[in-house]
Amino acid sequence: MLTNDYYKLLLEEKWAWKKWSGPKQFEDVSTKSLMMLPTDMALIKDKEFRKHVERYAKDNDLFFKDFADVFGRLLELGVPFEKEEKFVFKSTTD
């Protein structure tokens, strides 16, 4: 199931650099069982990206709508439809 949990975790968890010899990554402070990459953290550190993270964290329906629209366009890229067709994604509550 596709949800906005990723965005909620970015904002709600406290993140710290993981202390190890592997590639750079963050782990959640409380359980040390979750991992985020520096690119994930950039989404909340940059003020322009953070606005989108906050919007999606607050509104799962908005996230799903935007994701379905963009992902559908990606799947349709280069597909020679014979008539006006497009992929339609529905939530499990529809």
C-alpha positions in Angstrom: 0.0 0.0 0.0 1.3 3.4 -0.9 1.1 6.0 1.9 2.8 9.2 3.0 4.6 7.5 5.9 8.0 8.4 4.4 7.3 12.1 4.7 5.9 11.7 8.2 9.0 9.8 9.3 11.3 12.5 7.8 9.6 15.1 10.0 8.6 13.2 13.1 11.7 11.2 13.8 15.0 12.6 15.1 17.9 11.6 12.8 21.6 11.4 13.4 24.6 10.3 11.4 25.1 6.5 11.7 28.5 5.8 13.2 30.0 3.0 11.1 32.5 2.4 8.4 29.9 2.0 5.6 28.4 4.6 3.3 27.1 7.9 4.8 23.6 7.6 6.1 21.4 8.7 8.9 19.6 6.5 11.5 16.6 7.3 13.8 17.8 8.3 17.2 15.2 6.4 19.2 15.4 2.8 17.8 18.4 2.9 15.4 16.3 0.6 13.2 15.4 3.1 10.4 17.8 4.6 7.8 17.7 7.6 5.6 20.3 8.8 3.1 21.8 12.3 2.9 19.6 12.9 -0.1 16.5 12.2 2.1 17.7 14.7 4.7 18.2 17.3 2.0 14.4 17.3 1.5 13.8 18.6 5.0 16.9 20.9 5.2 16.1 22.8 2.0 13.3 25.3 2.7 11.8 24.9 -0.8 11.7 21.0 -0.7 10.6 21.1 3.0 7.3 22.8 2.0 6.4 19.8 -0.1 7.5 17.3 2.5 5.2 19.1 5.0 2.3 19.1 2.6 2.6 15.4 1.9 3.1 14.5 5.5 -0.2 16.3 6.4 -2.3 15.0 3.5 -2.1 11.4 2.3 -4.8 12.0 -0.3 -2.8 14.9 -1.8 0.4 12.8 -1.9 -1.5 9.9 -3.5 -3.1 12.2 -6.1 0.2 13.8 -7.1 2.1 10.6 -7.1 -0.6 8.8 -9.2 -0.6 11.7 -11.7 3.2 11.8 -12.1 3.7 8.0 -12.1 1.0 7.6 -14.7 2.7 10.1 -17.0 6.0 8.2 -16.5 4.4 4.9 -17.4 2.7 6.4 -20.5 5.9 8.0 -21.8 6.4 6.8 -25.3 3.3 4.5 -25.3 1.5 4.9 -28.7 -2.1 4.8 -27.5 -4.6 4.5 -30.3 -7.1 6.7 -28.7 -7.4 9.0 -25.7 -6.4 6.6 -22.9 -4.3 6.8 -19.8 -3.4 4.8 -16.7 -5.7 5.4 -13.7 -4.6 4.6 -10.2 -7.1 4.3 -7.4 -6.7 4.2 -3.7 -7.9 1.2 -1.8 -10.6 3.3 -0.2 -12.2 4.1 -3.6 
